[in-house]
Amino acid sequence: MSLTLNEIESKLRKFKIVPVIALDNEKDILPLADTLAENGLPIAEITFRSSFAAEAIKLLRQERPDFLIAAGTVLTPEQVFQAKNAGADFVVTPGFNKKIVKLCQDLNLPITPGINNPMSIEAALELGINTVKFFPAEASGGVKMIKALLGPYSQLKIMPTGGIDLQNVKDYLAIPNILACGGSWFVDKKLINTKNWQEIGRLTAEVVNLISSS
């Protein structure tokens, strides 16, 4: 059963952090997912930076049906269809592509498009979207830029990603309009490829403990 955007947003607010994952082997998604869930994060953004993304999403949906799954770095219509067919709950894009947004809307597939300036925000609002990804967060001005944009665009609900780590994540989460932050430092591809689930578990627990106090 597909989730509504409101249900997805509620889960994002609850988890506060989204593991942004790139895989070299789709079979790694299950032990990785179990490690995340065991440490309080039953959520994954599986990015199409990897050619194994669709298979990993499909495997995770089949084997861990309660996981919240985002298809990330979606750039083409083909990837939209792959994400939907694999069972992703929603799509995340790095930038604002009107064609991709409209396709997702036609397919009733929630999308969180990327923005980082007033022009892209207004393009999103024009299509009825006010839940957006702020990317690349730190390079685009970080917390200071988000606060400035929220002046005229106070209706935005934001998921910042890019350059966020243990040192600055609480600064972002202190802004009420922020649903969750995307991060990859605790699911680094090197740790995944070496199957270092213990270290991934330790890093995940570290960030979950930090943000649970925010």
LINMOZI-V807088 format. One record per pair of residues at least 4 apart in sequence whose ideal C-beta (glycine too) atoms are under 8 Angstrom apart, sorted by the first residue. I is the first residue (numbers start at 1). GAP is how many residues later the second one is. D is the distance in whole Angstrom. If there is no record, write none. Layout:
i:I gap:GAP d:D
i:I gap:GAP d:D
//
This chain:
i:2 gap:87 d:7
i:2 gap:106 d:7
i:3 gap:4 d:4
i:3 gap:5 d:5
i:3 gap:8 d:8
i:3 gap:65 d:8
i:3 gap:86 d:5
i:3 gap:87 d:8
i:3 gap:107 d:7
i:4 gap:4 d:7
i:4 gap:106 d:7
i:5 gap:4 d:6
i:5 gap:85 d:8
i:5 gap:105 d:5
i:5 gap:126 d:7
i:6 gap:4 d:6
i:7 gap:4 d:7
i:8 gap:4 d:6
i:8 gap:60 d:7
i:8 gap:81 d:6
i:8 gap:82 d:5
i:8 gap:102 d:6
i:9 gap:4 d:6
i:9 gap:122 d:6
i:9 gap:148 d:6
i:9 gap:170 d:6
i:10 gap:4 d:7
i:11 gap:4 d:6
i:11 gap:32 d:7
i:11 gap:57 d:5
i:12 gap:4 d:8
i:12 gap:6 d:7
i:12 gap:31 d:8
i:12 gap:56 d:8
i:12 gap:147 d:7
i:12 gap:167 d:4
i:12 gap:168 d:4
i:13 gap:166 d:5
i:13 gap:167 d:7
i:15 gap:25 d:8
i:15 gap:26 d:6
i:15 gap:27 d:8
i:15 gap:28 d:5
i:15 gap:53 d:7
i:15 gap:165 d:6
i:16 gap:157 d:6
i:16 gap:164 d:5
i:16 gap:165 d:7
i:16 gap:195 d:5
i:16 gap:196 d:8
i:16 gap:198 d:7
i:17 gap:24 d:7
i:17 gap:152 d:7
i:17 gap:163 d:6
i:17 gap:164 d:6
i:17 gap:165 d:8
i:17 gap:166 d:6
i:17 gap:190 d:6
i:17 gap:191 d:7
i:17 gap:194 d:6
i:18 gap:25 d:6
i:18 gap:26 d:8
i:18 gap:27 d:5
i:18 gap:52 d:7
i:18 gap:141 d:7
i:18 gap:143 d:8
i:18 gap:162 d:5
i:18 gap:163 d:7
i:18 gap:164 d:5
i:18 gap:165 d:7
i:19 gap:17 d:6
i:19 gap:22 d:6
i:19 gap:24 d:7
i:19 gap:25 d:5
i:19 gap:26 d:7
i:19 gap:164 d:7
i:19 gap:165 d:7
i:19 gap:167 d:7
i:19 gap:168 d:5
i:19 gap:185 d:8
i:20 gap:25 d:5
i:20 gap:27 d:6
i:20 gap:52 d:6
i:20 gap:141 d:6
i:20 gap:162 d:5
i:20 gap:163 d:6
i:20 gap:164 d:4
i:20 gap:167 d:7
i:21 gap:8 d:8
i:21 gap:11 d:7
i:21 gap:23 d:6
i:21 gap:24 d:6
i:21 gap:25 d:5
i:21 gap:26 d:6
i:21 gap:51 d:8
i:21 gap:163 d:7
i:21 gap:166 d:5
i:21 gap:171 d:8
i:22 gap:25 d:5
i:22 gap:27 d:5
i:22 gap:28 d:5
i:22 gap:162 d:8
i:22 gap:167 d:5
i:23 gap:5 d:6
i:23 gap:6 d:6
i:23 gap:23 d:7
i:23 gap:27 d:5
i:23 gap:29 d:5
i:23 gap:30 d:7
i:23 gap:33 d:5
i:23 gap:166 d:8
i:23 gap:169 d:7
i:24 gap:4 d:8
i:24 gap:26 d:7
i:24 gap:28 d:7
i:24 gap:165 d:7
i:24 gap:168 d:8
i:24 gap:169 d:6
i:25 gap:27 d:7
i:25 gap:168 d:8
i:26 gap:26 d:4
i:26 gap:29 d:4
i:26 gap:30 d:4
i:26 gap:33 d:6
i:27 gap:32 d:7
i:28 gap:4 d:6
i:28 gap:28 d:8
i:28 gap:164 d:5
i:28 gap:165 d:8
i:28 gap:167 d:7
i:29 gap:4 d:6
i:29 gap:15 d:7
i:29 gap:17 d:7
i:29 gap:27 d:4
i:29 gap:30 d:6
i:29 gap:31 d:5
i:30 gap:4 d:6
i:30 gap:29 d:7
i:30 gap:30 d:7
i:30 gap:33 d:6
i:30 gap:34 d:7
i:31 gap:4 d:6
i:31 gap:164 d:7
i:31 gap:166 d:6
i:32 gap:4 d:6
i:32 gap:12 d:8
i:32 gap:155 d:7
i:32 gap:160 d:6
i:32 gap:165 d:7
i:32 gap:168 d:7
i:33 gap:4 d:6
i:33 gap:9 d:8
i:33 gap:11 d:6
i:33 gap:27 d:6
i:33 gap:31 d:5
i:33 gap:34 d:6
i:34 gap:4 d:6
i:34 gap:30 d:8
i:34 gap:163 d:8
i:35 gap:4 d:7
i:35 gap:162 d:5
i:35 gap:165 d:5
i:35 gap:166 d:5
i:35 gap:169 d:7
i:36 gap:5 d:4
i:36 gap:6 d:7
i:36 gap:7 d:7
i:36 gap:8 d:7
i:36 gap:151 d:8
i:36 gap:164 d:8
i:36 gap:168 d:6
i:37 gap:4 d:7
i:37 gap:5 d:4
i:37 gap:27 d:7
i:37 gap:30 d:7
i:38 gap:163 d:7
i:39 gap:162 d:5
i:39 gap:165 d:4
i:39 gap:166 d:5
i:39 gap:169 d:6
i:40 gap:164 d:7
i:40 gap:165 d:7
i:40 gap:168 d:4
i:40 gap:172 d:8
i:41 gap:163 d:6
i:41 gap:167 d:6
i:42 gap:22 d:8
i:42 gap:24 d:6
i:42 gap:25 d:5
i:42 gap:26 d:7
i:43 gap:24 d:7
i:43 gap:25 d:4
i:43 gap:26 d:8
i:43 gap:27 d:8
i:44 gap:16 d:7
i:44 gap:23 d:6
i:44 gap:24 d:8
i:44 gap:25 d:6
i:44 gap:26 d:7
i:45 gap:24 d:8
i:45 gap:25 d:4
i:45 gap:26 d:8
i:45 gap:27 d:4
i:45 gap:47 d:6
i:45 gap:137 d:6
i:46 gap:4 d:8
i:46 gap:7 d:5
i:46 gap:10 d:5
i:46 gap:11 d:5
i:46 gap:14 d:7
i:46 gap:23 d:7
i:46 gap:24 d:7
i:46 gap:25 d:6
i:46 gap:26 d:6
i:46 gap:42 d:8
i:47 gap:6 d:6
i:47 gap:24 d:8
i:47 gap:25 d:4
i:47 gap:26 d:4
i:48 gap:5 d:5
i:48 gap:6 d:8
i:48 gap:23 d:7
i:48 gap:24 d:7
i:48 gap:25 d:5
i:48 gap:26 d:6
i:48 gap:27 d:7
i:48 gap:31 d:5
i:48 gap:34 d:8
i:48 gap:35 d:8
i:49 gap:4 d:8
i:49 gap:23 d:8
i:49 gap:24 d:5
i:50 gap:6 d:8
i:52 gap:4 d:5
i:53 gap:4 d:6
i:53 gap:18 d:7
i:53 gap:19 d:8
i:53 gap:26 d:8
i:53 gap:29 d:8
i:53 gap:30 d:8
i:54 gap:4 d:6
i:54 gap:25 d:8
i:54 gap:28 d:4
i:54 gap:29 d:7
i:54 gap:31 d:8
i:54 gap:32 d:5
i:55 gap:4 d:6
i:55 gap:31 d:8
i:56 gap:4 d:6
i:57 gap:4 d:6
i:57 gap:12 d:6
i:57 gap:14 d:6
i:57 gap:26 d:7
i:57 gap:29 d:4
i:57 gap:30 d:6
i:57 gap:31 d:5
i:58 gap:4 d:6
i:58 gap:27 d:8
i:58 gap:28 d:4
i:58 gap:29 d:6
i:59 gap:4 d:6
i:60 gap:4 d:5
i:60 gap:7 d:6
i:60 gap:9 d:6
i:60 gap:27 d:8
i:61 gap:4 d:6
i:61 gap:6 d:7
i:61 gap:8 d:6
i:61 gap:25 d:7
i:61 gap:26 d:3
i:61 gap:27 d:8
i:62 gap:25 d:8
i:68 gap:21 d:6
i:69 gap:18 d:7
i:69 gap:19 d:5
i:69 gap:20 d:5
i:70 gap:18 d:6
i:70 gap:19 d:7
i:70 gap:20 d:5
i:70 gap:21 d:7
i:70 gap:22 d:5
i:70 gap:42 d:8
i:71 gap:8 d:7
i:71 gap:11 d:8
i:71 gap:12 d:3
i:71 gap:15 d:7
i:71 gap:17 d:4
i:71 gap:19 d:7
i:71 gap:20 d:5
i:71 gap:21 d:7
i:72 gap:20 d:5
i:73 gap:19 d:8
i:73 gap:20 d:7
i:73 gap:21 d:6
i:74 gap:5 d:5
i:74 gap:6 d:6
i:74 gap:9 d:6
i:74 gap:17 d:5
i:74 gap:18 d:7
i:74 gap:19 d:5
i:74 gap:26 d:7
i:75 gap:4 d:6
i:75 gap:18 d:7
i:75 gap:19 d:8
i:75 gap:22 d:7
i:75 gap:25 d:7
i:76 gap:4 d:7
i:76 gap:24 d:8
i:77 gap:4 d:7
i:77 gap:22 d:7
i:77 gap:23 d:7
i:77 gap:26 d:6
i:78 gap:4 d:6
i:79 gap:4 d:6
i:80 gap:4 d:6
i:80 gap:11 d:6
i:80 gap:20 d:6
i:80 gap:23 d:5
i:80 gap:24 d:6
i:80 gap:27 d:7
i:80 gap:29 d:7
i:81 gap:4 d:6
i:81 gap:26 d:8
i:82 gap:4 d:6
i:83 gap:5 d:4
i:83 gap:8 d:6
i:83 gap:26 d:7
i:84 gap:4 d:7
i:84 gap:23 d:6
i:84 gap:25 d:5
i:88 gap:21 d:8
i:89 gap:21 d:7
i:90 gap:19 d:7
i:90 gap:20 d:4
i:90 gap:21 d:6
i:90 gap:22 d:6
i:91 gap:9 d:8
i:91 gap:13 d:6
i:91 gap:18 d:6
i:91 gap:19 d:7
i:91 gap:20 d:5
i:91 gap:21 d:7
i:92 gap:19 d:8
i:92 gap:20 d:5
i:92 gap:21 d:8
i:92 gap:22 d:8
i:92 gap:41 d:6
i:92 gap:67 d:8
i:92 gap:90 d:8
i:93 gap:4 d:6
i:93 gap:7 d:6
i:93 gap:8 d:8
i:93 gap:18 d:7
i:93 gap:19 d:8
i:93 gap:20 d:5
i:93 gap:21 d:5
i:93 gap:40 d:7
i:94 gap:20 d:5
i:94 gap:39 d:7
i:94 gap:41 d:5
i:95 gap:18 d:7
i:95 gap:19 d:5
i:95 gap:20 d:8
i:95 gap:25 d:7
i:95 gap:40 d:8
i:96 gap:5 d:7
i:96 gap:17 d:5
i:96 gap:18 d:6
i:96 gap:19 d:6
i:96 gap:24 d:4
i:96 gap:27 d:5
i:96 gap:28 d:6
i:97 gap:4 d:7
i:97 gap:16 d:7
i:98 gap:4 d:6
i:98 gap:25 d:7
i:98 gap:29 d:7
i:99 gap:4 d:6
i:100 gap:4 d:6
i:100 gap:11 d:7
i:100 gap:13 d:7
i:101 gap:4 d:6
i:101 gap:10 d:6
i:101 gap:12 d:6
i:101 gap:23 d:8
i:101 gap:26 d:6
i:101 gap:28 d:7
i:102 gap:4 d:6
i:102 gap:25 d:7
i:103 gap:4 d:6
i:104 gap:5 d:5
i:104 gap:6 d:7
i:104 gap:7 d:4
i:105 gap:4 d:8
i:105 gap:6 d:7
i:105 gap:22 d:7
i:111 gap:18 d:7
i:112 gap:19 d:6
i:112 gap:20 d:6
i:112 gap:21 d:5
i:112 gap:47 d:6
i:113 gap:7 d:8
i:113 gap:11 d:6
i:113 gap:16 d:6
i:113 gap:19 d:6
i:113 gap:20 d:7
i:114 gap:6 d:8
i:114 gap:18 d:7
i:114 gap:19 d:4
i:114 gap:20 d:8
i:114 gap:21 d:4
i:115 gap:5 d:4
i:115 gap:6 d:5
i:115 gap:8 d:8
i:115 gap:9 d:6
i:115 gap:17 d:5
i:115 gap:18 d:7
i:115 gap:19 d:6
i:115 gap:20 d:8
i:116 gap:4 d:7
i:116 gap:18 d:6
i:116 gap:19 d:6
i:116 gap:20 d:7
i:116 gap:24 d:4
i:116 gap:25 d:8
i:116 gap:29 d:8
i:117 gap:4 d:7
i:117 gap:23 d:8
i:117 gap:32 d:8
i:118 gap:4 d:6
i:118 gap:31 d:7
i:118 gap:34 d:7
i:118 gap:35 d:8
i:119 gap:4 d:7
i:120 gap:4 d:7
i:121 gap:4 d:6
i:121 gap:11 d:7
i:121 gap:28 d:7
i:121 gap:32 d:5
i:121 gap:35 d:7
i:122 gap:4 d:6
i:123 gap:4 d:7
i:124 gap:5 d:4
i:124 gap:6 d:7
i:124 gap:8 d:6
i:125 gap:4 d:7
i:125 gap:5 d:6
i:125 gap:28 d:8
i:125 gap:30 d:8
i:130 gap:25 d:5
i:130 gap:26 d:6
i:130 gap:27 d:6
i:131 gap:25 d:8
i:131 gap:26 d:4
i:131 gap:27 d:8
i:131 gap:28 d:8
i:131 gap:48 d:7
i:132 gap:24 d:6
i:132 gap:25 d:7
i:132 gap:26 d:6
i:132 gap:27 d:7
i:133 gap:25 d:8
i:133 gap:26 d:5
i:133 gap:27 d:7
i:133 gap:28 d:6
i:133 gap:49 d:7
i:134 gap:6 d:7
i:134 gap:11 d:8
i:134 gap:12 d:6
i:134 gap:24 d:5
i:134 gap:25 d:7
i:134 gap:26 d:4
i:134 gap:27 d:7
i:135 gap:5 d:7
i:135 gap:25 d:7
i:135 gap:26 d:5
i:135 gap:27 d:5
i:136 gap:4 d:6
i:136 gap:25 d:7
i:136 gap:26 d:3
i:136 gap:27 d:6
i:137 gap:5 d:6
i:137 gap:9 d:8
i:137 gap:23 d:4
i:137 gap:24 d:6
i:137 gap:25 d:4
i:137 gap:26 d:6
i:137 gap:27 d:6
i:137 gap:35 d:7
i:137 gap:44 d:8
i:138 gap:4 d:5
i:138 gap:24 d:6
i:138 gap:25 d:3
i:138 gap:26 d:7
i:138 gap:30 d:7
i:139 gap:23 d:6
i:139 gap:24 d:6
i:140 gap:5 d:6
i:140 gap:22 d:8
i:141 gap:4 d:3
i:141 gap:5 d:8
i:141 gap:7 d:7
i:142 gap:4 d:7
i:142 gap:18 d:8
i:142 gap:21 d:7
i:142 gap:26 d:7
i:142 gap:29 d:8
i:142 gap:30 d:8
i:143 gap:4 d:6
i:143 gap:25 d:7
i:143 gap:28 d:5
i:143 gap:29 d:6
i:143 gap:32 d:7
i:144 gap:4 d:7
i:145 gap:4 d:6
i:146 gap:4 d:6
i:146 gap:12 d:6
i:146 gap:14 d:7
i:146 gap:26 d:8
i:146 gap:29 d:6
i:146 gap:31 d:8
i:146 gap:32 d:7
i:147 gap:4 d:8
i:147 gap:28 d:7
i:149 gap:4 d:6
i:149 gap:7 d:7
i:150 gap:4 d:6
i:150 gap:6 d:6
i:150 gap:25 d:7
i:150 gap:27 d:6
i:154 gap:23 d:7
i:156 gap:21 d:6
i:157 gap:20 d:6
i:157 gap:21 d:8
i:157 gap:22 d:5
i:158 gap:17 d:8
i:158 gap:19 d:5
i:158 gap:20 d:5
i:158 gap:21 d:7
i:159 gap:19 d:7
i:159 gap:20 d:5
i:159 gap:21 d:5
i:159 gap:22 d:7
i:159 gap:23 d:6
i:160 gap:4 d:6
i:160 gap:12 d:5
i:160 gap:18 d:6
i:160 gap:21 d:6
i:160 gap:22 d:7
i:161 gap:20 d:7
i:161 gap:21 d:3
i:161 gap:22 d:7
i:162 gap:20 d:7
i:163 gap:5 d:8
i:164 gap:4 d:6
i:164 gap:5 d:5
i:164 gap:8 d:6
i:164 gap:17 d:5
i:164 gap:18 d:7
i:164 gap:19 d:5
i:165 gap:4 d:7
i:165 gap:18 d:7
i:165 gap:20 d:5
i:166 gap:19 d:7
i:166 gap:40 d:7
i:166 gap:41 d:6
i:166 gap:44 d:7
i:168 gap:4 d:7
i:169 gap:4 d:6
i:169 gap:12 d:5
i:169 gap:14 d:7
i:169 gap:38 d:7
i:169 gap:41 d:7
i:169 gap:42 d:6
i:170 gap:4 d:6
i:170 gap:40 d:7
i:170 gap:41 d:7
i:170 gap:44 d:5
i:172 gap:6 d:6
i:172 gap:9 d:5
i:173 gap:5 d:6
i:173 gap:8 d:6
i:173 gap:38 d:6
i:173 gap:41 d:5
i:174 gap:40 d:7
i:183 gap:24 d:7
i:184 gap:4 d:7
i:185 gap:18 d:7
i:186 gap:14 d:6
i:186 gap:17 d:4
i:186 gap:18 d:5
i:186 gap:20 d:7
i:186 gap:21 d:6
i:187 gap:4 d:7
i:187 gap:5 d:7
i:187 gap:13 d:6
i:187 gap:17 d:8
i:188 gap:4 d:7
i:189 gap:4 d:6
i:190 gap:4 d:6
i:191 gap:5 d:5
i:191 gap:8 d:6
i:191 gap:9 d:5
i:191 gap:12 d:8
i:192 gap:4 d:8
i:192 gap:8 d:7
i:196 gap:4 d:6
i:197 gap:4 d:6
i:198 gap:4 d:7
i:199 gap:4 d:6
i:200 gap:4 d:6
i:201 gap:4 d:6
i:202 gap:4 d:6
i:203 gap:4 d:7
i:204 gap:4 d:6
i:205 gap:4 d:6
i:206 gap:4 d:7
i:207 gap:4 d:6
i:208 gap:4 d:6
i:209 gap:4 d:7
i:210 gap:4 d:7
//
